[in-house]
Amino acid sequence: CRSTQPFCTRDGREILTDKMVHWTPEERSEITSTWSAINHKAVGTKALERMFSVYPWTTRYFSTIHGFTAEGHAIKVVGALDKAVKHLDDVKTQFKDLSKKHAEELHIDPGSFHLLTDCFIMELAHLEKCKFTPHTHATWAKFFKVVVDAISKQYH
């Protein structure tokens, strides 16, 4: 895989590069149909609560915020994810300001984004049960990789 290619193939599967993401019709359908069918706030709250429980050091970013709740922050997170779902081909542009805020104002460790998106995948798997196939898992992993890349873009 050379980084100058828009996307590369390894064992017949597309992987991400910095240039662009290729979404298959099946991946687009999986992401948009599942996202439209779930209770965003509930899944986001559970994902945050899971992250705080499994990775307790992630709570340090929120300990100084008066009245902070996982549910309140979930509304912000799923709002950003909703924007990503609606703009699958332009997530980095959509997340430019959000990335800058997290990097320059909030100083969030970008490794925490991976932890949260892993927790989202766990919650989606729990919600979807048997419908959450390996292909579905790969699709959501790809989506969240794009999201993490976009929100991490302004970090130096």
DORO-155704 format. One record per atom (N, C-alpha, C): residue in one letter; atom name; chain; x negated, y, z. Coordinates in Angstrom, 1 decimal, padded with zeros to 4 digits. Last residue first. Layout:
("A" "CA" "A" (X Y Z))
...
***
This chain:
("H" "N" "A" (000.7 018.0 016.8))
("H" "CA" "A" (-000.6 018.1 016.1))
("H" "C" "A" (-001.4 016.9 016.5))
("Y" "N" "A" (004.2 017.8 015.8))
("Y" "CA" "A" (003.1 017.5 016.8))
("Y" "C" "A" (001.8 017.5 016.1))
("Q" "N" "A" (006.1 018.0 013.9))
("Q" "CA" "A" (005.4 019.2 014.3))
("Q" "C" "A" (004.4 019.0 015.4))
("K" "N" "A" (007.1 015.3 013.6))
("K" "CA" "A" (006.4 016.0 012.5))
("K" "C" "A" (005.6 017.2 013.0))
("S" "N" "A" (008.7 013.9 015.3))
("S" "CA" "A" (007.3 014.0 015.7))
("S" "C" "A" (006.5 014.8 014.7))
("I" "N" "A" (011.1 013.8 014.0))
("I" "CA" "A" (011.1 014.6 015.2))
("I" "C" "A" (009.6 014.8 015.7))
("A" "N" "A" (010.4 012.1 011.8))
("A" "CA" "A" (010.9 013.5 011.6))
("A" "C" "A" (010.8 014.3 012.9))
("D" "N" "A" (009.7 009.7 013.0))
("D" "CA" "A" (008.7 010.4 012.2))
("D" "C" "A" (009.1 011.9 012.0))
("V" "N" "A" (012.1 009.1 014.2))
("V" "CA" "A" (011.0 009.3 015.0))
("V" "C" "A" (009.9 010.1 014.2))
("V" "N" "A" (013.7 008.7 011.8))
("V" "CA" "A" (014.1 009.7 012.8))
("V" "C" "A" (012.8 010.1 013.7))
("V" "N" "A" (012.4 006.6 010.6))
("V" "CA" "A" (012.5 007.9 009.9))
("V" "C" "A" (012.8 009.0 010.9))
("K" "N" "A" (012.8 004.7 012.6))
("K" "CA" "A" (011.4 005.1 012.2))
("K" "C" "A" (011.4 006.4 011.5))
("F" "N" "A" (015.6 004.5 012.5))
("F" "CA" "A" (015.0 005.1 013.6))
("F" "C" "A" (013.5 005.4 013.4))
("F" "N" "A" (015.8 003.2 010.0))
("F" "CA" "A" (016.4 004.4 010.2))
("F" "C" "A" (015.8 005.2 011.4))
("K" "N" "A" (014.4 000.8 010.5))
("K" "CA" "A" (013.9 001.7 009.5))
("K" "C" "A" (014.5 003.1 009.7))
("A" "N" "A" (016.0 -000.3 012.5))
("A" "CA" "A" (014.6 000.0 012.8))
("A" "C" "A" (014.1 001.0 011.8))
("W" "N" "A" (018.4 -000.7 011.0))
("W" "CA" "A" (018.4 000.3 012.0))
("W" "C" "A" (016.9 000.7 012.5))
("T" "N" "A" (017.4 -002.7 009.2))
("T" "CA" "A" (017.9 -001.4 008.7))
("T" "C" "A" (017.9 -000.3 009.7))
("A" "N" "A" (016.7 -004.8 011.0))
("A" "CA" "A" (015.6 -004.1 010.1))
("A" "C" "A" (016.1 -002.8 009.6))
("H" "N" "A" (019.2 -005.4 011.9))
("H" "CA" "A" (018.2 -004.9 012.8))
("H" "C" "A" (017.1 -004.2 012.1))
("T" "N" "A" (020.4 -006.4 009.6))
("T" "CA" "A" (020.9 -005.2 010.3))
("T" "C" "A" (019.9 -004.6 011.2))
("H" "N" "A" (018.8 -008.6 009.3))
("H" "CA" "A" (018.8 -007.6 008.2))
("H" "C" "A" (019.3 -006.3 008.8))
("P" "N" "A" (019.4 -010.1 011.6))
("P" "CA" "A" (018.0 -009.6 011.4))
("P" "C" "A" (018.0 -008.5 010.3))
("T" "N" "A" (022.7 -008.8 012.6))
("T" "CA" "A" (021.8 -009.8 012.0))
("T" "C" "A" (020.3 -009.3 011.9))
("F" "N" "A" (025.1 -008.2 014.3))
("F" "CA" "A" (023.8 -007.6 014.3))
("F" "C" "A" (022.7 -008.6 013.9))
("K" "N" "A" (027.4 -009.7 014.5))
("K" "CA" "A" (027.2 -008.9 013.3))
("K" "C" "A" (025.9 -008.2 013.2))
("C" "N" "A" (027.3 -010.7 017.1))
("C" "CA" "A" (026.9 -011.6 016.0))
("C" "C" "A" (026.8 -010.8 014.6))
("K" "N" "A" (027.0 -007.5 018.5))
("K" "CA" "A" (026.8 -009.0 018.8))
("K" "C" "A" (026.5 -009.8 017.5))
("E" "N" "A" (027.4 -004.8 018.6))
("E" "CA" "A" (027.8 -005.5 017.4))
("E" "C" "A" (027.7 -007.0 017.5))
("L" "N" "A" (026.5 -004.1 021.2))
("L" "CA" "A" (027.8 -003.7 020.7))
("L" "C" "A" (028.3 -004.6 019.6))
("H" "N" "A" (023.9 -005.1 021.3))
("H" "CA" "A" (024.8 -005.5 022.3))
("H" "C" "A" (026.3 -005.3 021.8))
("A" "N" "A" (022.8 -003.7 019.1))
("A" "CA" "A" (022.9 -005.1 019.1))
("A" "C" "A" (023.9 -005.7 020.1))
("L" "N" "A" (023.0 -001.1 020.1))
("L" "CA" "A" (023.8 -001.4 018.9))
("L" "C" "A" (023.9 -002.9 018.8))
("E" "N" "A" (021.3 -001.3 022.3))
("E" "CA" "A" (022.7 -001.0 022.5))
("E" "C" "A" (023.5 -001.4 021.3))
("M" "N" "A" (018.8 -001.7 020.9))
("M" "CA" "A" (019.3 -002.7 021.9))
("M" "C" "A" (020.8 -002.5 022.1))
("I" "N" "A" (018.6 000.6 019.5))
("I" "CA" "A" (018.8 -000.6 018.8))
("I" "C" "A" (019.3 -001.7 019.7))
("F" "N" "A" (018.3 002.4 021.7))
("F" "CA" "A" (019.5 002.5 020.8))
("F" "C" "A" (019.7 001.2 020.1))
("C" "N" "A" (015.8 001.5 022.6))
("C" "CA" "A" (017.0 001.3 023.4))
("C" "C" "A" (018.3 001.5 022.6))
("D" "N" "A" (014.3 002.4 020.5))
("D" "CA" "A" (014.3 001.0 020.8))
("D" "C" "A" (015.5 000.7 021.6))
("T" "N" "A" (014.6 005.1 020.8))
("T" "CA" "A" (015.2 004.5 019.6))
("T" "C" "A" (015.2 003.0 019.8))
("L" "N" "A" (013.2 005.5 023.3))
("L" "CA" "A" (014.6 005.8 023.2))
("L" "C" "A" (015.3 005.1 022.0))
("L" "N" "A" (010.6 004.8 022.5))
("L" "CA" "A" (011.3 004.1 023.6))
("L" "C" "A" (012.8 004.3 023.5))
("H" "N" "A" (010.1 006.7 020.5))
("H" "CA" "A" (010.1 005.3 020.2))
("H" "C" "A" (010.8 004.5 021.2))
("F" "N" "A" (010.0 009.0 022.1))
("F" "CA" "A" (011.0 008.8 021.1))
("F" "C" "A" (011.2 007.4 020.6))
("S" "N" "A" (007.8 008.7 023.7))
("S" "CA" "A" (009.1 008.5 024.3))
("S" "C" "A" (010.2 008.4 023.3))
("G" "N" "A" (005.7 009.5 022.2))
("G" "CA" "A" (005.9 008.1 022.4))
("G" "C" "A" (007.2 007.8 023.0))
("P" "N" "A" (005.6 012.3 022.4))
("P" "CA" "A" (006.3 011.7 021.2))
("P" "C" "A" (006.4 010.2 021.3))
("D" "N" "A" (006.4 013.9 025.3))
("D" "CA" "A" (005.5 012.9 024.8))
("D" "C" "A" (006.2 012.2 023.6))
("I" "N" "A" (007.4 017.2 025.0))
("I" "CA" "A" (007.8 015.8 025.2))
("I" "C" "A" (006.8 014.9 024.6))
("H" "N" "A" (007.3 020.0 025.2))
("H" "CA" "A" (006.1 019.2 025.4))
("H" "C" "A" (006.5 017.7 025.8))
("L" "N" "A" (009.2 022.0 024.8))
("L" "CA" "A" (009.5 021.0 025.8))
("L" "C" "A" (008.3 020.1 026.1))
("E" "N" "A" (007.9 023.7 022.9))
("E" "CA" "A" (008.5 024.3 024.0))
("E" "C" "A" (008.7 023.2 025.2))
("E" "N" "A" (006.5 022.1 020.9))
("E" "CA" "A" (005.9 023.4 021.4))
("E" "C" "A" (006.6 023.9 022.7))
("A" "N" "A" (008.0 019.7 020.5))
("A" "CA" "A" (006.5 019.7 020.5))
("A" "C" "A" (006.0 021.0 021.3))
("H" "N" "A" (010.7 020.3 020.5))
("H" "CA" "A" (010.2 019.2 021.4))
("H" "C" "A" (008.7 019.3 021.5))
("K" "N" "A" (010.7 022.4 018.6))
("K" "CA" "A" (011.2 022.6 020.0))
("K" "C" "A" (010.6 021.6 021.0))
("K" "N" "A" (009.9 021.1 016.3))
("K" "CA" "A" (009.1 022.2 016.8))
("K" "C" "A" (009.5 022.4 018.3))
("S" "N" "A" (012.0 019.3 016.0))
("S" "CA" "A" (010.7 018.8 016.2))
("S" "C" "A" (009.8 019.9 016.8))
("L" "N" "A" (014.1 021.1 015.5))
("L" "CA" "A" (014.2 020.2 016.7))
("L" "C" "A" (012.8 019.6 017.0))
("D" "N" "A" (013.3 022.2 013.1))
("D" "CA" "A" (013.4 023.0 014.3))
("D" "C" "A" (013.4 022.2 015.6))
("K" "N" "A" (013.3 019.7 011.5))
("K" "CA" "A" (012.1 020.6 011.6))
("K" "C" "A" (012.2 021.5 012.8))
("F" "N" "A" (015.3 018.0 010.8))
("F" "CA" "A" (014.8 017.9 012.2))
("F" "C" "A" (013.6 018.9 012.4))
("Q" "N" "A" (015.9 018.4 008.1))
("Q" "CA" "A" (017.0 018.6 009.1))
("Q" "C" "A" (016.4 018.7 010.5))
("T" "N" "A" (013.5 017.6 007.0))
("T" "CA" "A" (013.9 019.0 006.9))
("T" "C" "A" (014.9 019.3 008.0))
("K" "N" "A" (013.6 014.8 007.6))
("K" "CA" "A" (012.5 015.7 008.1))
("K" "C" "A" (012.8 017.2 008.0))
("V" "N" "A" (015.9 013.9 006.3))
("V" "CA" "A" (015.9 013.9 007.7))
("V" "C" "A" (014.8 014.9 008.2))
("D" "N" "A" (016.9 013.5 003.7))
("D" "CA" "A" (016.3 014.8 004.1))
("D" "C" "A" (016.2 014.9 005.6))
("D" "N" "A" (018.5 011.3 003.2))
("D" "CA" "A" (017.4 011.6 002.2))
("D" "C" "A" (016.6 012.9 002.6))
("L" "N" "A" (020.5 011.3 005.1))
("L" "CA" "A" (019.5 010.3 005.1))
("L" "C" "A" (018.3 010.6 004.2))
("H" "N" "A" (022.3 013.1 006.4))
("H" "CA" "A" (021.3 013.6 005.5))
("H" "C" "A" (020.1 012.6 005.5))
("K" "N" "A" (024.0 011.8 008.2))
("K" "CA" "A" (024.6 012.6 007.1))
("K" "C" "A" (023.6 013.1 006.1))
("V" "N" "A" (022.1 010.8 010.0))
("V" "CA" "A" (023.0 009.9 009.2))
("V" "C" "A" (023.6 010.6 008.0))
("A" "N" "A" (021.2 013.2 011.1))
("A" "CA" "A" (020.3 012.3 010.3))
("A" "C" "A" (021.1 011.3 009.4))
("K" "N" "A" (023.4 014.1 012.4))
("K" "CA" "A" (022.8 014.9 011.3))
("K" "C" "A" (021.9 014.0 010.4))
("D" "N" "A" (023.6 012.1 014.3))
("D" "CA" "A" (024.7 012.3 013.3))
("D" "C" "A" (024.2 013.1 012.1))
("L" "N" "A" (021.3 012.6 015.8))
("L" "CA" "A" (021.4 011.4 015.0))
("L" "C" "A" (022.5 011.5 013.9))
("A" "N" "A" (022.1 015.1 016.9))
("A" "CA" "A" (021.0 015.0 016.0))
("A" "C" "A" (021.0 013.8 015.2))
("G" "N" "A" (024.2 014.1 018.5))
("G" "CA" "A" (024.5 015.1 017.5))
("G" "C" "A" (023.3 015.2 016.5))
("V" "N" "A" (023.0 012.3 020.1))
("V" "CA" "A" (023.8 011.7 019.1))
("V" "C" "A" (024.2 012.8 018.1))
("V" "N" "A" (021.6 014.2 021.7))
("V" "CA" "A" (020.9 013.2 021.0))
("V" "C" "A" (021.7 012.7 019.8))
("K" "N" "A" (023.7 015.7 022.9))
("K" "CA" "A" (022.7 016.4 022.1))
("K" "C" "A" (022.0 015.4 021.2))
("I" "N" "A" (025.0 013.6 024.3))
("I" "CA" "A" (025.7 014.5 023.3))
("I" "C" "A" (024.8 015.2 022.4))
("A" "N" "A" (023.0 012.8 026.1))
("A" "CA" "A" (023.4 011.9 025.0))
("A" "C" "A" (024.2 012.7 023.9))
("H" "N" "A" (023.0 014.8 028.0))
("H" "CA" "A" (021.9 014.7 027.0))
("H" "C" "A" (022.3 013.9 025.8))
("G" "N" "A" (025.4 014.0 029.3))
("G" "CA" "A" (025.2 015.4 028.7))
("G" "C" "A" (024.1 015.4 027.7))
("E" "N" "A" (024.8 011.4 030.1))
("E" "CA" "A" (025.9 011.7 029.2))
("E" "C" "A" (025.8 013.0 028.6))
("A" "N" "A" (022.7 011.9 031.9))
("A" "CA" "A" (022.4 011.1 030.7))
("A" "C" "A" (023.5 011.4 029.7))
("T" "N" "A" (022.6 015.2 033.2))
("T" "CA" "A" (023.2 013.9 033.2))
("T" "C" "A" (022.8 013.2 031.9))
("F" "N" "A" (021.4 017.9 035.2))
("F" "CA" "A" (021.2 017.0 034.1))
("F" "C" "A" (021.9 015.7 034.3))
("G" "N" "A" (021.6 019.9 037.1))
("G" "CA" "A" (022.8 019.3 036.6))
("G" "C" "A" (022.6 018.3 035.5))
("H" "N" "A" (018.6 021.4 036.2))
("H" "CA" "A" (019.7 021.4 037.2))
("H" "C" "A" (020.9 020.8 036.5))
("I" "N" "A" (015.7 019.8 035.3))
("I" "CA" "A" (016.9 020.4 034.7))
("I" "C" "A" (018.1 020.3 035.7))
("T" "N" "A" (013.6 018.5 036.3))
("T" "CA" "A" (013.7 019.9 036.7))
("T" "C" "A" (014.9 020.6 036.1))
("S" "N" "A" (013.8 015.9 035.2))
("S" "CA" "A" (013.9 016.1 036.7))
("S" "C" "A" (014.1 017.5 037.1))
("F" "N" "A" (013.3 015.4 032.6))
("F" "CA" "A" (014.6 015.9 032.9))
("F" "C" "A" (014.8 016.2 034.4))
("Y" "N" "A" (010.8 014.3 032.4))
("Y" "CA" "A" (011.1 015.4 031.5))
("Y" "C" "A" (012.4 016.1 031.9))
("R" "N" "A" (010.8 012.1 034.0))
("R" "CA" "A" (010.1 013.3 034.5))
("R" "C" "A" (010.4 014.5 033.6))
("T" "N" "A" (012.0 009.9 033.0))
("T" "CA" "A" (012.9 010.8 033.7))
("T" "C" "A" (012.2 012.1 034.0))
("T" "N" "A" (010.0 008.2 032.0))
("T" "CA" "A" (010.7 009.1 031.0))
("T" "C" "A" (011.6 010.1 031.7))
("W" "N" "A" (009.3 006.5 034.0))
("W" "CA" "A" (008.5 007.8 033.8))
("W" "C" "A" (009.1 008.7 032.8))
("P" "N" "A" (010.9 004.2 033.7))
("P" "CA" "A" (011.3 005.3 034.6))
("P" "C" "A" (010.5 006.6 034.5))
("Y" "N" "A" (012.0 002.4 031.5))
("Y" "CA" "A" (010.8 003.2 031.5))
("Y" "C" "A" (011.0 004.4 032.4))
("V" "N" "A" (014.4 001.2 032.3))
("V" "CA" "A" (013.2 000.3 031.9))
("V" "C" "A" (011.9 001.1 031.9))
("S" "N" "A" (015.9 003.5 033.0))
("S" "CA" "A" (015.8 002.3 033.9))
("S" "C" "A" (014.5 001.5 033.6))
("F" "N" "A" (015.8 005.2 030.9))
("F" "CA" "A" (015.4 005.7 032.2))
("F" "C" "A" (015.2 004.5 033.2))
("M" "N" "A" (016.8 003.5 028.8))
("M" "CA" "A" (015.4 004.0 028.8))
("M" "C" "A" (014.9 004.5 030.2))
("R" "N" "A" (019.4 003.1 029.8))
("R" "CA" "A" (018.5 001.9 029.6))
("R" "C" "A" (017.0 002.4 029.6))
("E" "N" "A" (020.3 005.7 029.6))
("E" "CA" "A" (020.3 005.0 030.9))
("E" "C" "A" (019.4 003.8 030.8))
("L" "N" "A" (020.1 006.0 026.8))
("L" "CA" "A" (019.4 006.9 027.7))
("L" "C" "A" (019.2 006.2 029.0))
("A" "N" "A" (022.0 004.1 025.9))
("A" "CA" "A" (020.6 004.0 025.5))
("A" "C" "A" (019.7 004.8 026.4))
("K" "N" "A" (024.4 005.0 027.1))
("K" "CA" "A" (023.8 003.7 027.5))
("K" "C" "A" (022.4 003.6 027.1))
("T" "N" "A" (024.6 007.4 025.7))
("T" "CA" "A" (024.5 007.4 027.2))
("T" "C" "A" (023.9 006.1 027.7))
("G" "N" "A" (025.0 006.4 023.1))
("G" "CA" "A" (023.8 007.3 023.4))
("G" "C" "A" (023.6 007.4 024.9))
("V" "N" "A" (027.4 005.0 023.4))
("V" "CA" "A" (026.1 004.3 023.0))
("V" "C" "A" (024.9 005.1 023.4))
("A" "N" "A" (029.1 007.2 024.1))
("A" "CA" "A" (028.9 006.0 025.0))
("A" "C" "A" (027.6 005.3 024.7))
("K" "N" "A" (028.8 008.9 021.9))
("K" "CA" "A" (028.5 009.4 023.2))
("K" "C" "A" (028.2 008.2 024.2))
("H" "N" "A" (029.8 007.3 019.7))
("H" "CA" "A" (028.4 007.9 019.8))
("H" "C" "A" (028.0 008.2 021.2))
("N" "N" "A" (031.4 004.6 019.3))
("N" "CA" "A" (031.6 005.7 020.2))
("N" "C" "A" (030.2 006.3 020.4))
("I" "N" "A" (031.4 003.6 015.8))
("I" "CA" "A" (031.0 003.5 017.2))
("I" "C" "A" (031.3 004.7 018.0))
("A" "N" "A" (031.9 004.0 013.1))
("A" "CA" "A" (032.8 003.1 013.8))
("A" "C" "A" (032.5 003.1 015.4))
("S" "N" "A" (029.9 005.5 011.9))
("S" "CA" "A" (031.3 006.0 011.9))
("S" "C" "A" (032.2 005.2 012.8))
("W" "N" "A" (027.7 003.7 012.1))
("W" "CA" "A" (027.7 005.0 012.8))
("W" "C" "A" (029.1 005.6 012.9))
("T" "N" "A" (028.5 001.7 010.3))
("T" "CA" "A" (028.4 001.4 011.8))
("T" "C" "A" (028.5 002.7 012.6))
("S" "N" "A" (028.5 003.1 007.9))
("S" "CA" "A" (029.8 002.5 008.4))
("S" "C" "A" (029.7 002.2 009.9))
("T" "N" "A" (025.9 004.2 007.7))
("T" "CA" "A" (027.1 005.1 007.7))
("T" "C" "A" (028.3 004.4 008.3))
("I" "N" "A" (024.3 001.8 007.8))
("I" "CA" "A" (024.1 002.9 008.7))
("I" "C" "A" (025.3 003.8 008.8))
("E" "N" "A" (025.4 000.1 005.8))
("E" "CA" "A" (025.2 -000.3 007.2))
("E" "C" "A" (025.1 000.9 008.1))
("S" "N" "A" (025.1 001.8 003.5))
("S" "CA" "A" (026.4 001.4 003.9))
("S" "C" "A" (026.4 000.9 005.4))
("R" "N" "A" (022.3 002.1 003.3))
("R" "CA" "A" (023.2 003.3 003.5))
("R" "C" "A" (024.5 002.9 004.0))
("E" "N" "A" (021.7 -000.6 002.9))
("E" "CA" "A" (021.2 000.1 004.1))
("E" "C" "A" (022.0 001.3 004.4))
("E" "N" "A" (022.9 -001.1 000.4))
("E" "CA" "A" (023.3 -001.9 001.6))
("E" "C" "A" (022.9 -001.2 002.9))
("P" "N" "A" (021.5 000.6 -001.3))
("P" "CA" "A" (023.0 000.8 -001.0))
("P" "C" "A" (023.5 000.1 000.2))
("T" "N" "A" (018.4 001.4 000.3))
("T" "CA" "A" (019.2 000.6 -000.6))
("T" "C" "A" (020.7 000.9 -000.4))
("W" "N" "A" (016.3 004.2 000.4))
("W" "CA" "A" (017.4 003.5 001.0))
("W" "C" "A" (018.2 002.7 000.0))
("H" "N" "A" (013.1 005.1 000.6))
("H" "CA" "A" (014.1 004.6 -000.3))
("H" "C" "A" (015.1 003.8 000.5))
("V" "N" "A" (011.6 008.1 001.7))
("V" "CA" "A" (012.2 006.8 002.1))
("V" "C" "A" (013.2 006.4 001.0))
("M" "N" "A" (008.4 009.6 001.1))
("M" "CA" "A" (009.9 009.6 001.0))
("M" "C" "A" (010.3 008.2 001.5))
("K" "N" "A" (005.7 010.1 002.1))
("K" "CA" "A" (006.3 010.8 000.9))
("K" "C" "A" (007.8 010.8 000.9))
("D" "N" "A" (004.6 008.5 004.0))
("D" "CA" "A" (004.9 009.9 004.4))
("D" "C" "A" (005.7 010.7 003.3))
("T" "N" "A" (006.4 005.4 003.8))
("T" "CA" "A" (005.2 006.2 003.7))
("T" "C" "A" (005.6 007.6 004.1))
("L" "N" "A" (007.9 002.3 004.8))
("L" "CA" "A" (007.9 003.8 004.8))
("L" "C" "A" (006.5 004.3 004.5))
("I" "N" "A" (008.6 -000.5 002.7))
("I" "CA" "A" (008.1 000.1 003.9))
("I" "C" "A" (008.0 001.6 003.7))
("E" "N" "A" (010.7 -003.0 001.4))
("E" "CA" "A" (010.1 -001.7 001.3))
("E" "C" "A" (009.7 -001.2 002.7))
("R" "N" "A" (009.8 -006.3 000.7))
("R" "CA" "A" (010.5 -005.4 001.6))
("R" "C" "A" (009.8 -004.0 001.5))
("G" "N" "A" (008.2 -008.1 -000.7))
("G" "CA" "A" (009.5 -007.8 -001.2))
("G" "C" "A" (010.3 -006.8 -000.4))
("D" "N" "A" (005.8 -008.0 000.7))
("D" "CA" "A" (006.6 -009.2 000.8))
("D" "C" "A" (008.0 -008.9 000.4))
("R" "N" "A" (005.9 -004.7 000.5))
("R" "CA" "A" (005.1 -005.8 001.1))
("R" "C" "A" (006.0 -006.9 001.3))
("T" "N" "A" (005.8 -001.9 -001.5))
("T" "CA" "A" (006.5 -003.1 -001.2))
("T" "C" "A" (005.5 -004.1 -000.6))
("C" "N" "A" (006.2 001.7 -000.8))
("C" "CA" "A" (005.4 000.5 -001.2))
("C" "C" "A" (006.2 -000.8 -000.8))
("F" "N" "A" (006.9 004.9 -002.1))
("F" "CA" "A" (007.2 003.8 -001.2))
("F" "C" "A" (006.4 002.6 -001.7))
("P" "N" "A" (005.4 006.7 -003.5))
("P" "CA" "A" (006.6 007.2 -002.8))
("P" "C" "A" (007.1 006.1 -001.8))
("Q" "N" "A" (001.8 006.6 -003.1))
("Q" "CA" "A" (003.0 006.0 -003.7))
("Q" "C" "A" (004.2 006.5 -002.9))
("T" "N" "A" (-000.3 007.4 -001.6))
("T" "CA" "A" (000.1 008.3 -002.6))
("T" "C" "A" (001.4 007.8 -003.3))
("S" "N" "A" (-001.1 005.4 000.2))
("S" "CA" "A" (-000.2 006.5 000.7))
("S" "C" "A" (000.2 007.5 -000.4))
("R" "N" "A" (-000.7 002.1 -001.0))
("R" "CA" "A" (-001.5 003.3 -001.0))
("R" "C" "A" (-000.6 004.5 -000.6))
("C" "N" "A" (-000.8 -001.2 000.0))
("C" "CA" "A" (000.0 000.0 000.0))
("C" "C" "A" (-000.9 001.2 000.0))
***
